[in-house]
Amino acid sequence: MAGVPATISVRDLRKSYGRVKAVGGVSFEVQHGESFGILGPNGAGKTTTLEIVEGLRQADGGTVSVLGLAPWPRNPALLPRIGVQLQASSFFERLTAREQLQTFAMLYHVPARRADAMLGVVGLEDQAGTRTEKLSGGQAQRLSIACALVHDPEVLFLDEPTGALDPQARRNLWDLLRQISAEGRTVVLTTHHMDEAETLCDRVAIMDHGVILEDGPPAALVRRLDQPLRVSVESGLLSADAARGLAGPGAAPDSVTDDGVSLTIATRDPGAVLAGLADRGALAGLRVSGATLEDVFLHLTGREYRG
Amino acid sequence: MNGGAFRSLSLAMFRGFVRDRVALVFSILIPVLFLLLFGSIYKDSGTPRISVIEIGRVSLLDQASASSHGQLGKLMTITRKGSLATALQDVRAGTDDAAVQQQGGTLVVHYSIADQVTAGVVQAVFASLVQQANQGASGRAPAFQLTTAQVEDKSLKAIQYIAPGLLGWAIASGAAFGAAITLVTWRQDKLLRRLRLAPVSTASVVMARIGVSLAVAMVQLAVFLVIATRPYFGLKLTASWWMAIPVVATGTLAFMSIGLLTGAVAKTQQAATAIANLIILPMAFLGGAFIPLDYAPAWIRDVSYAMPLRYLVTGMQDVMARGEGPASALPAIGIMLGLTAALTLIAVRVFRWDDI
């Protein structure tokens, strides 16, 4: 990307809270129009990183530039060009959805009618007169995103946008977020949902213990993991030995497992395995699954539970 | 600071306040109910009226009553009874304040010292009645005459103390709670952080909150004045009552700064409410809001000088009820502004944008 300055450029970012090192030397760039995800378990340092980039916190070290400007100290030239959705829904008490949007519109010197347009964009026309306390989780999140977008910012920051939503509301919100990034806006989001990162992000950085472990497009990260494909069929269609034969001479001894429901073959030569299964007429219940971002994530961050 | 941000934030806060039933109840409804209650209870306490039993015929009393054109009726109610024994029983029980009988040229007044103030009034009233009668009998013009003039407004009644006192308490709690709760809720809801990321100056946010609190305080003042000046309650505003407006405004600022400090220290709404209550409620008793300082024990009067509420209440009383000039409120205004400046400085030092 030589020549085109990155929309966001972060270099060797460091931040500690007392003795706890939250961010220990993070660097990344986000290009114009890109959707960038910061992925990591709880306490990985993603929110701190995002807050420093937004300008909510001062870094202990390193440099941050957003649209060519430094976000810290609070930069009034930058604020109108970024939109921020915080983890919690930060609304004025006892106002309706429309009044919230109008209030934010006025804060950004945007005509109040833009607020009504935004209600349409996020599909909340029917809730215009509803107090925000009475909105469902998904609706509140949509309104929160509308408030972040009301002044048409060039860069949008989303901190755990689908945090506590049910599956329908999440998918619903994904559609909206895809639409927003399709408009050419630069989006930076944090999440701990792999499927969300895979669906929404052009590029993800996997973060843990305050550092970025890997970054790249989700598909590339998965490919880099170089995991065998898993082919499974119904149990009882063929013996484990026959299955091992199909997996090829190079397959590991534990490449075939049978749990009584499915027989699964892990292979790097799926063509041969599938052809062999077809020859034996053993294709009932066939499923082929590759590694996902989740595998990459678990491979990098380990499996222990951290609350 | 920009006009749009100030307007939109003020509007948002004002709507939030008007729609908050609890806030409305505490800042307007309860003080008004207190006013109605205390106003009715102490309505007539300004002119104590004594009830007198007339035993047999008391010509002195009948003549005085006839010649006073109803003036005596304002001072006492007279009931007739035949028996001295039952009359004395009533006076002893406190049902009536005095029993009177006339024996030739001697007026005998039976009274109880259970209530010393009433006992004094009874004696003074009948002493003056006898004196007037003697003077009338002498047929000469009196050599000396006494004219008295009260230094306060002539109509000074309990309402003149009650209304500014309760109003002071209402304004103090409205301003302190408003500032504290807004600050804590906005921090808890992360709205403060959100505003920090909007092109809004801290001044706009603070000015909007001040504007809303001032508006609420002025509504409280107006409601109180309208109710207390009804003839039923009988508040008579003195000439420079308008000076109560700047007193209320500076009082609002002073108690907002108390609320600001409370909100900066407290982490939750419950904590903020508790702290503000701990500050405001004792102050209402010690600062002359619930107990008029003129009638309060000496130690309360001494302590009251350390209570910011004292300056709000007495500042209002001086210009609204005591008939003092506009300048009389200036010391109170100065003290409250000084307090505002000091507390705001401290609040800014302990202020946090968010909980972490």
Interface residues (C-beta under 8 A of the other chain):
Chain A: E54 G55 L56 R74 P76 L79 P80 I82 V84 L86 Q87 A88 S89 S90 F91 F92 E93 R94 L95 E99 Q102 T103 F104 A105 M106 L107 Y108 H109
Chain B: N2 G4 A5 R7 S8 L9 L11 A12 M13 R15 G16 R19 D20 T185 D189 K190 L191 R193 R194 L195 R196 L197 A198 P199 V200 W353
